[in-house]
Amino acid sequence: MTTNTLTNLIPDMYQELDIVSRELTGMIPAVTLAPSAARGKMNQNIQIPISPVSNAAADITPAMSIPAEADQTFTPTTMTLDKARAVKFSFDGEEARGLNTGPGFSSILGGSFAQAVRTLVNEVETDLCALQDKFSRAYGTAGTTPFATASDFTDASEVLRILKDNGSPTGDAQLVINTAAGAKFLGKQADVNRMGTDSILRQGVFATTAGMDIRESGQIVTSTAGAMASATTSSAALTVGQTVLPLATAGTGVVAAGDVITLANDTNKYVVTSVSFAGANPASGDTITIAAPGLRKAQGVATRAITVIASAARNMAFSRSAIVLATRMPERPAQGDMAIDVTSITDPRSGLTFEVSMYPGYRKMVYEVALVWGKIVVKPEHTALLLG
């Protein structure tokens, strides 16, 4: 078919990665990459230790004996490498011969590799954006694009306020927005007089604003809101930090993970992480679970009306350490397999490294680009949504 090897093709691969259409990938470079977690095998539980809330402070009382022990209970979060994906394509000898009379087989092959990388990068980015249903709280107005109305960057500073109130570290805060919000953001940031820099105007680079690195993603989720209406909590008192909300028999329809709700007398917008409904309508015994750190306002004994926020884009703010992405190349048997050439290529846009393989057949060659990955929100308290 051809004398090309993967090593010889690498320049063509990288050239085509710069030419092939690429969607924006803001989540992948914004999260924590965990090489140690990537050592696990497929679907093996990988434990990530989470520090518990400290023991209560106590008075210092001098004594002739040492203080009693003060043990803590660590409950680790578990993640898995749950995806092993590959994009394959093939050429036979006649196809290669024909291409060499035109644009050249190596150039076309490089383009095929670039498209394969594009497909896998988009899938990883989509998986990360889907984690929005694990985020803590939300800010913004459904149907109103962030940065569209304010004369400044208040939308960014308000969502950062949620992270601060939740105790999140802000030294490496990230805000990943969709292209609609990005367009409004860029329009403001291109104003040199406001920003004090021409980085957007001349280079198209997002600056750090409101203490966060601002990035765009082509895979930000736009949710469809649940149909629950006129529902209420039970009459039990609600406490600060409570995450499970018991429901009364009232209203119609249900909600699902990823919906955003508010309660009467509480302006906070809470993200639903899971639900338990016995039927198609709310009933006594049904529950809604919201993300940590739970309710921010205590309420007395009384039923509380629940409002479901309308469908909205889920722009994502978080501390980098709140989300972990583990990636590696697929494992091969110690004895090897039928591949005649194997190499790796790192996508300059996302930073992900993929395994590239060649498998020969009868007068034909199959090429494969592959990646294994898993993802998790390890600290919901350090996340927030910016609705749009």
N, C-alpha and C positions, 0 to 999 in steps of 0.2 A: 504493500500500500504506500508506505512512505518511510523515509529514514529518520523522520523527526523523532527526537526524544523530548521528554518533558523539560529537561534542563535547557535544551536549545530553544524551547518554546516560551520560556519564562519572560523574555523581553516582549514578545508579542502579547502575552497575557496582560502584563502591566500596561502596555500601550493601550490595549482595548479597554481596560478598566477605567481609563481616563476618558474614553470616547463613548462607551455604551451609556444609554440613559440610566440614571440612578435616582432612586427616591431618597429623600432626606432621612438620615438615621441619627436622631438626637439622643435616643435612650441608651444605645450601646456604649458610647463613650462617656455617658454620664453616671453609670452605675459602677459598683465595685466588681472587678474581675477576680475570681478566686481560684488560682491554680491548684491549691491544696484540695479543694472540693472536687476538682476535675479528676483526681486520682481514682475515685471510686468507679465501680463498674456500673453498667446500665441498671437503673431501678434499685440500686442499693441505697439504703438510708444513710445519709451523711449528716452527722449532727453538728450543729453550729451553736456553741454555748452562748447563752444570753445572761448577762449579769442581772440578778434580781434586785428589787428595791432594797436598800440597806435596812438593817435593823434600826429601830427607833433610838434616838439619842437619849443618853441617860446622864445623870449627874455624876461627877467624879468624886468618889468618896475614898479618901486615903484609908488604907488598911494594911495589916501585916500578912495578908494572903493575896494570892493573885486573883484577878477577876475570873468569874465563871466563863466557861466556853461560850462562844456566840456563833453557832453554826448557821449556815445559810443553805437554802434549797435552790439548786440550779436546775431549771427546766429548759433543756436545749430545744432549739427549733430544728426540724428535720427537712432537708431538701434531697432531691434525687436528680440524677441525670436521666431525664425521661424522654429525650428525643435523640434519635440517631437517624440523620437524614442525608440523602445523597441526590444529586442531580446527575443524570447520565445522558450521554449522546454518543452517536457513532457515525463513522464514515467507512465506506468500502474503498477499494483501490480505484475503481472507475470514477467515483465521485472526486477523490483526491486528484486524479489525473485531469479531470475536467476543470477543477478549480485552479489548477496550476497554469491553465491557459488564459485565465482571467485575473482576478484580484490576488491569487496566490493562496494555496491551501493553508499555509501557516497563519496568514492574517485572518482567514475565516475561522480557523480553529481557535485562535486567540480570542476572537469575538464570542465564540461559543462558551469558552471558559469564563469570560467576563459575565455573560448572561447567567451562567450557573451560579457564580458568586453572588450576583445581584439577587437571585431568587432566594438563596439561603439567608443572606443578610436581611432581606425584607421579612422573612419568617421569624428570625430571632427578634427583630425590632417589633414585630406584631405581638409576639409573646410577651415582651417586656411591657408594651403599652397596655396589654390586657390585664396587667396586675393592678389596674386602677380600682378594681373591686376590693382590694386589700388596703386602700388608703384610709387615713383617719377621718379627716373632715374636709369640708369644701368651702370655697368662697367664690362669689361672682353671681351673675344673673344668667339663667338659662336663656339662650337665644340672643344674647348680647356679646359680641366678640370682645375679648379683653383688649384694652388699650384703645378702644374705638371712641370712647366718649371723654374720658378724663384728659386733662391737658398735660398730665405727667404720667409717672409709672406707678400710680397708687395700686393698681391691680396686682402688680408684683410684690409691692411692700406689704399688702394685706395678706396675701397667701404666705409670705415669709413670716408674718406675725403669728399665724397658726403654728408654724414649726417652732418658733420661739416660745410660745405659750405651752407647747407640748414638751419643752425641754430639749429640743433637738439641737445638736451642734450646728452652727451656721458657718463654720469656716470653709466648708466645701459644699454649699447648698447649690442645687440645680433646679432649673425651671425649663421643662420641655414643652413647647407649644406647637400647635398646628400651624399650617401655612396662612390661615385666615388671620389668626392673632399675630403671626410673624409679619404679615404685611402692614398691619397697624403699628406694630412695634418699630419696624424699620422706618416707617414714615416719620415717626417722632425722633428716632435716634439719628436720622440723617441730618437733623437740624444741628449744625455745628455750634450755633450760639447756645443751644440748650445743653448739649452733651459736652462741649469743650474739646471735642475731637472729631476728626473727619474719617475715622476708621470705617464707619458704615458707608459714608458717602463715596469714599475712594476705593475701599477694599471689600465691602459687603460682609464685614465681620461683626458678629454680635459682641457687644461689650458686656462686662459684668455690671448689672443694674440691680439696685435694691439689695445688694449683697448676694446676688445669685448669678451663676453663669446661665445665660439664656441660650437655648438651642431650639432648633426646629426638627420636627419629625413628620414624615408622611404617613405614619400609622397611628396617630392619636385617635382614640376611640370616640365616636359620637354615639352616645347611648340612646336607647329607646326606653323611656320611663315606664315603670310598672303602672298597672291600671287601678291600683288600690285607691279607693275614695271613701271619705267620711269615716275612716277607721279611727279608733282611739286605743290608748293604752288601757290596761286594767286600772282599778282605783288604787292600787298599791302605791306607796310613796316611792319617789325616784331619788337615787343618791348619786353624788358625784363619783365618777369612775365606773358606774354601772354600765355593762355592755349588753345584757340580755333584757329586752323590753317585753314584758307580758302584754298580750292583747286582750281586749274585751270583745264580746260578740257585738260588733257594730260595723257598718259599712260593707263595701263590696270589693272584689278583686284582690290581687296579691302583689307583692313586690318580690324582687330577686336581688342576689348579690350584685353590687354595682350601682343600685339605686341610691339616691340621696334623699334624705327626709329631714323635716324639721318637726318640732313639737310645740304645741301651744305654750306661750310664755317663755320660749327659749329660741333665740335667733340663730343659734349655731346650726350649721348644716352637717348632718352626720351621714357617713357612708355605710350602707348595709353590706355586711360581709357574708351573712347566711340567714336563712329563714326556716321556720318550721310551721307549715300550714297543713292542717288535716283535710281541708277541703278547698273549694274555689273562692271562699269568702272568709274574712277574719272571724275567728270564734274563740271562746274562752279556752285557754291552754295553748293557743298558737303563740309563737314568739318571733321577734325580729332581733338579730344580733348585729350590733354596730362595732366598728373597729376600735381598738385601743387608741387613746386612753379612755374611751367611753364618754358618758355624759359629763358636760362641763357645768351643769346647773342642777342643783337639787330642787325637787318639787314635792309638795305635801300630798296627802291622801286625796286623790281625785282622779278622774279619767282625764287624759290629755289628748286633744285632737292631733292626728298625725297628717302632715301634708307631704305629698310626694313631689319633689322638684321635677319640672318638665324636662324633656329630652334636651341634652346639652353635650357639647364637646367636653372631654375630660383632659384638659391640660394638666401636667403633672409636676408638682414641686416636691422636692425631697432632699435630704442629706445623702450624699453619695453612698455612705456606709449602710443606708437603710435597705438597699436592694443589692442582691448578690447575683451575678451571672457567672456560671462555671462552664467553660468550653474546653474541648480537647478533640483530637483526631480519633476516629474509630480504631479500635484495637484489632490487630491481626493475630492469627495463630503463631506460636513460636516458630513453627516450621515454614511460615509464609503461606501465601495462597497463589492464585494464578496470575496475579499482576506481574507484568514484566518491567514496569517502571513506576516508581512512587516518589513523589516529592511534596513539598508544601508551598503554599503561597499565602502571603499576608495581604489582606485587602487594605489599602492605604486610607480608605474613608472610614471604615468601622473599626479597624485594628484587629479584626478576627483573622485567625490563621486556619486555613482549610487544607485538607489532604487531597491531593490530585493523583489519580491512578490511571494506568493504561492496562486494559485487558484484551489480549488478542483472541480472535476467533478465526473462522474460515474465510480468508480474504477480506477480513473486516476487523476494525478496532473499535472497542467500546471505551469511552473516557468517563471518568467519574470524579465529581467534586463532592466532598463529604465533610460532615461536622457532627459532633455530639455536644449537647448542651442541656443545662437545667437552670432554673431561675427561681428566686424566692424573695418576698419582702420579709426581711428579718426583724424589722423594727417599724411597725405601722405608725407608732407615735411620731416618727420622724418623716412623715409624708403628709401631703395635702393636695387637693384637687383645685384647679382654677377653672371654673365653669365658663362656657362660652356658647 
